[in-house]
């Protein structure tokens, strides 16, 4: 039987943390450990987590951002498999049981994920993450299918086109986590710090990534995590990929694909900032657009934004 340790970063999470922990307590396959890292909260996050002892152990640390909190929690874990969960999301009762079945179906699995549904005041009716994939993405990259389970072909390139894995749906092998360097403190406060981690993880040689098309968890969309500044989420992809290029961690075989995706993300971020009337966003992205992308149409949009 596969054993999982669950790591939950929590900052001022008192509003939703109990619901998250209740869902974990109802798992048909119970985790070995549940570690909540209270990331310098000023509410009663720590007290709520402590109510779930001995199932839950809670660590209090100075505020350092989600990435560092995840890193600290993983350092306190011991199982071969680590499952992430955010402090406002909820797992279906069979989330871990299905994950164990997925791993058993693909013995070489290293990084795993599952689809999710969205809920909460900012969610869309019947929305699920996989529906956001570009046309043809599932057909192009999902292979070796076993009912709702599948293997991902060329995971790094697949994730360049579309990121199907959010933290609360991830589980990965401990030894692979240590091999790829884990969550790095320098990125802890970056927008999309989890995507930065995932992209580095997928650069492991011969990595086996497998997924579950079933929606095994719920992503809560609320005013605190669904920013009106959506341009920032798009822009962060360009920033992360540019950082990885500058750090020279991307193999040559991916560089052309990465360059195209950086351009694509910059253009999308600029357009999103313009249409959402974010003058600050337009200025920031414009300053990082290469000359070849500063078309006449975008120049007009830029000057219109400056006049407002």
Buried (B, 14 or more C-beta within 10 A) or exposed (E): EBBBBBBBBBBBBBBBBBBBBEBBBBBEBBBBBBBBBBBBBEBBBBEBBBEBEEBBBBBEBEBBBBBBBBBBBBEEBEBBBBBBBBBBBBBBBBBBBBBBBBBEBBEEBBBBBBBBBBBBEBBEEEBBBBEEBEEEBBEBBBEEEEEBBBBBEBBBBBBBBBBBBBBBBBBBBBEBBEBBEBBBEEBBEBBBBBBBBBBBBBBBEEBBBBBBBBBBBBBBBBEEEBEEBBBBBBBBBBBBBBBBBEEEEBEEEBEEBBBEBBBBBBBBBBBBBBEEEBEEBBEBBBEBBEEEBEEEEBEEBBEEBEEE
